[in-house]
Amino acid sequence: MNAKSATASVEDMQSDVSDAISGAEDMLAQAATSTGEKAAELRGRALQQLKALRERMNEAGQAAAHHSRAAARATDDFVHDHPWRSILAAASVGVVIGLLIGRR
């Protein structure tokens, strides 16, 4: 997955969450002013929408966990294949952080 598609996916998820929450809020607000069957129907639709949102969030969490495990495996493979490059990179980052902290 490239950076553009990941950004688009995050934006889509944020839009879906925002839309679902807004829709549920509207339905619950209408249910508060309605009575009888109409109120029950609106509450039921709001609950269905929130359940669908929960399922979508769970799926997104599972996908994120899958991608992070894949990234961890790739990093582990790289470190095992190129140990000296990894040591050099870590030492370089440490030196830069040390210089930044030392400037204070």
CNS distance restraints for C-alpha pairs under 8 A (distance, minus, plus):
assign (resid   1 and name CA) (resid   5 and name CA) 6.47 0.50 0.50
assign (resid   1 and name CA) (resid   6 and name CA) 6.48 0.50 0.50
assign (resid   2 and name CA) (resid   6 and name CA) 6.19 0.50 0.50
assign (resid   3 and name CA) (resid   7 and name CA) 6.05 0.50 0.50
assign (resid   4 and name CA) (resid   8 and name CA) 6.11 0.50 0.50
assign (resid   5 and name CA) (resid   9 and name CA) 5.95 0.50 0.50
assign (resid   6 and name CA) (resid  10 and name CA) 6.19 0.50 0.50
assign (resid   7 and name CA) (resid  11 and name CA) 6.13 0.50 0.50
assign (resid   8 and name CA) (resid  12 and name CA) 6.02 0.50 0.50
assign (resid   9 and name CA) (resid  13 and name CA) 6.15 0.50 0.50
assign (resid  10 and name CA) (resid  14 and name CA) 6.14 0.50 0.50
assign (resid  11 and name CA) (resid  15 and name CA) 6.08 0.50 0.50
assign (resid  12 and name CA) (resid  16 and name CA) 6.08 0.50 0.50
assign (resid  13 and name CA) (resid  17 and name CA) 6.08 0.50 0.50
assign (resid  14 and name CA) (resid  18 and name CA) 6.04 0.50 0.50
assign (resid  15 and name CA) (resid  19 and name CA) 6.03 0.50 0.50
assign (resid  16 and name CA) (resid  20 and name CA) 6.03 0.50 0.50
assign (resid  17 and name CA) (resid  21 and name CA) 6.07 0.50 0.50
assign (resid  17 and name CA) (resid  53 and name CA) 6.76 0.50 0.50
assign (resid  18 and name CA) (resid  22 and name CA) 6.05 0.50 0.50
assign (resid  19 and name CA) (resid  23 and name CA) 6.00 0.50 0.50
assign (resid  20 and name CA) (resid  24 and name CA) 6.06 0.50 0.50
assign (resid  20 and name CA) (resid  49 and name CA) 6.41 0.50 0.50
assign (resid  20 and name CA) (resid  50 and name CA) 6.93 0.50 0.50
assign (resid  20 and name CA) (resid  53 and name CA) 6.68 0.50 0.50
assign (resid  21 and name CA) (resid  25 and name CA) 6.02 0.50 0.50
assign (resid  21 and name CA) (resid  50 and name CA) 7.40 0.50 0.50
assign (resid  22 and name CA) (resid  26 and name CA) 6.14 0.50 0.50
assign (resid  23 and name CA) (resid  27 and name CA) 6.19 0.50 0.50
assign (resid  23 and name CA) (resid  46 and name CA) 7.34 0.50 0.50
assign (resid  23 and name CA) (resid  49 and name CA) 7.91 0.50 0.50
assign (resid  24 and name CA) (resid  28 and name CA) 6.07 0.50 0.50
assign (resid  24 and name CA) (resid  45 and name CA) 7.81 0.50 0.50
assign (resid  24 and name CA) (resid  46 and name CA) 4.57 0.50 0.50
assign (resid  24 and name CA) (resid  47 and name CA) 7.45 0.50 0.50
assign (resid  24 and name CA) (resid  49 and name CA) 6.56 0.50 0.50
assign (resid  24 and name CA) (resid  50 and name CA) 6.90 0.50 0.50
assign (resid  25 and name CA) (resid  29 and name CA) 6.03 0.50 0.50
assign (resid  25 and name CA) (resid  46 and name CA) 7.64 0.50 0.50
assign (resid  26 and name CA) (resid  30 and name CA) 6.16 0.50 0.50
assign (resid  27 and name CA) (resid  31 and name CA) 6.02 0.50 0.50
assign (resid  27 and name CA) (resid  42 and name CA) 5.42 0.50 0.50
assign (resid  27 and name CA) (resid  43 and name CA) 6.68 0.50 0.50
assign (resid  27 and name CA) (resid  45 and name CA) 7.43 0.50 0.50
assign (resid  27 and name CA) (resid  46 and name CA) 5.83 0.50 0.50
assign (resid  28 and name CA) (resid  32 and name CA) 6.14 0.50 0.50
assign (resid  28 and name CA) (resid  42 and name CA) 6.62 0.50 0.50
assign (resid  28 and name CA) (resid  43 and name CA) 5.92 0.50 0.50
assign (resid  28 and name CA) (resid  46 and name CA) 6.56 0.50 0.50
assign (resid  29 and name CA) (resid  33 and name CA) 6.77 0.50 0.50
assign (resid  30 and name CA) (resid  34 and name CA) 6.09 0.50 0.50
assign (resid  30 and name CA) (resid  39 and name CA) 7.36 0.50 0.50
assign (resid  30 and name CA) (resid  42 and name CA) 7.20 0.50 0.50
assign (resid  31 and name CA) (resid  35 and name CA) 7.18 0.50 0.50
assign (resid  31 and name CA) (resid  38 and name CA) 7.17 0.50 0.50
assign (resid  31 and name CA) (resid  39 and name CA) 4.24 0.50 0.50
assign (resid  31 and name CA) (resid  40 and name CA) 7.16 0.50 0.50
assign (resid  31 and name CA) (resid  42 and name CA) 5.53 0.50 0.50
assign (resid  31 and name CA) (resid  43 and name CA) 6.17 0.50 0.50
assign (resid  32 and name CA) (resid  39 and name CA) 7.01 0.50 0.50
assign (resid  33 and name CA) (resid  39 and name CA) 7.82 0.50 0.50
assign (resid  34 and name CA) (resid  38 and name CA) 6.29 0.50 0.50
assign (resid  34 and name CA) (resid  39 and name CA) 5.03 0.50 0.50
assign (resid  35 and name CA) (resid  39 and name CA) 5.10 0.50 0.50
assign (resid  35 and name CA) (resid  40 and name CA) 7.83 0.50 0.50
assign (resid  36 and name CA) (resid  40 and name CA) 6.50 0.50 0.50
assign (resid  37 and name CA) (resid  41 and name CA) 6.00 0.50 0.50
assign (resid  38 and name CA) (resid  42 and name CA) 6.18 0.50 0.50
assign (resid  39 and name CA) (resid  43 and name CA) 6.13 0.50 0.50
assign (resid  40 and name CA) (resid  44 and name CA) 6.06 0.50 0.50
assign (resid  41 and name CA) (resid  45 and name CA) 6.19 0.50 0.50
assign (resid  42 and name CA) (resid  46 and name CA) 6.15 0.50 0.50
assign (resid  43 and name CA) (resid  47 and name CA) 6.14 0.50 0.50
assign (resid  44 and name CA) (resid  48 and name CA) 6.17 0.50 0.50
assign (resid  45 and name CA) (resid  49 and name CA) 6.14 0.50 0.50
assign (resid  46 and name CA) (resid  50 and name CA) 6.20 0.50 0.50
assign (resid  47 and name CA) (resid  51 and name CA) 6.10 0.50 0.50
assign (resid  48 and name CA) (resid  52 and name CA) 6.17 0.50 0.50
assign (resid  49 and name CA) (resid  53 and name CA) 6.20 0.50 0.50
assign (resid  50 and name CA) (resid  54 and name CA) 6.16 0.50 0.50
assign (resid  51 and name CA) (resid  55 and name CA) 6.27 0.50 0.50
assign (resid  52 and name CA) (resid  56 and name CA) 6.20 0.50 0.50
assign (resid  53 and name CA) (resid  57 and name CA) 6.11 0.50 0.50
assign (resid  54 and name CA) (resid  58 and name CA) 6.15 0.50 0.50
assign (resid  55 and name CA) (resid  59 and name CA) 6.20 0.50 0.50
assign (resid  56 and name CA) (resid  60 and name CA) 6.16 0.50 0.50
assign (resid  57 and name CA) (resid  61 and name CA) 6.09 0.50 0.50
assign (resid  58 and name CA) (resid  62 and name CA) 6.19 0.50 0.50
assign (resid  59 and name CA) (resid  63 and name CA) 6.16 0.50 0.50
assign (resid  60 and name CA) (resid  64 and name CA) 6.09 0.50 0.50
assign (resid  61 and name CA) (resid  65 and name CA) 6.13 0.50 0.50
assign (resid  62 and name CA) (resid  66 and name CA) 6.14 0.50 0.50
assign (resid  63 and name CA) (resid  67 and name CA) 6.20 0.50 0.50
assign (resid  64 and name CA) (resid  68 and name CA) 6.08 0.50 0.50
assign (resid  65 and name CA) (resid  69 and name CA) 6.10 0.50 0.50
assign (resid  66 and name CA) (resid  70 and name CA) 6.25 0.50 0.50
assign (resid  67 and name CA) (resid  71 and name CA) 6.15 0.50 0.50
assign (resid  68 and name CA) (resid  72 and name CA) 6.08 0.50 0.50
assign (resid  69 and name CA) (resid  73 and name CA) 6.16 0.50 0.50
assign (resid  70 and name CA) (resid  74 and name CA) 6.18 0.50 0.50
assign (resid  71 and name CA) (resid  75 and name CA) 6.09 0.50 0.50
assign (resid  72 and name CA) (resid  76 and name CA) 6.04 0.50 0.50
assign (resid  73 and name CA) (resid  77 and name CA) 6.07 0.50 0.50
assign (resid  74 and name CA) (resid  78 and name CA) 6.13 0.50 0.50
assign (resid  75 and name CA) (resid  79 and name CA) 6.15 0.50 0.50
assign (resid  76 and name CA) (resid  80 and name CA) 6.20 0.50 0.50
assign (resid  77 and name CA) (resid  81 and name CA) 6.04 0.50 0.50
assign (resid  78 and name CA) (resid  82 and name CA) 5.83 0.50 0.50
assign (resid  78 and name CA) (resid  83 and name CA) 7.88 0.50 0.50
assign (resid  79 and name CA) (resid  83 and name CA) 5.14 0.50 0.50
assign (resid  79 and name CA) (resid  85 and name CA) 7.89 0.50 0.50
assign (resid  79 and name CA) (resid  86 and name CA) 5.82 0.50 0.50
assign (resid  82 and name CA) (resid  86 and name CA) 6.39 0.50 0.50
assign (resid  83 and name CA) (resid  87 and name CA) 6.22 0.50 0.50
assign (resid  84 and name CA) (resid  88 and name CA) 6.08 0.50 0.50
assign (resid  85 and name CA) (resid  89 and name CA) 6.05 0.50 0.50
assign (resid  86 and name CA) (resid  90 and name CA) 6.10 0.50 0.50
assign (resid  87 and name CA) (resid  91 and name CA) 6.03 0.50 0.50
assign (resid  88 and name CA) (resid  92 and name CA) 6.02 0.50 0.50
assign (resid  89 and name CA) (resid  93 and name CA) 6.24 0.50 0.50
assign (resid  90 and name CA) (resid  94 and name CA) 6.15 0.50 0.50
assign (resid  91 and name CA) (resid  95 and name CA) 6.15 0.50 0.50
assign (resid  92 and name CA) (resid  96 and name CA) 6.25 0.50 0.50
assign (resid  93 and name CA) (resid  97 and name CA) 6.14 0.50 0.50
assign (resid  94 and name CA) (resid  98 and name CA) 5.97 0.50 0.50
assign (resid  95 and name CA) (resid  99 and name CA) 6.09 0.50 0.50
assign (resid  96 and name CA) (resid 100 and name CA) 6.20 0.50 0.50
assign (resid  97 and name CA) (resid 101 and name CA) 6.12 0.50 0.50
assign (resid  98 and name CA) (resid 102 and name CA) 5.95 0.50 0.50
assign (resid  99 and name CA) (resid 103 and name CA) 6.27 0.50 0.50
assign (resid 100 and name CA) (resid 104 and name CA) 7.28 0.50 0.50
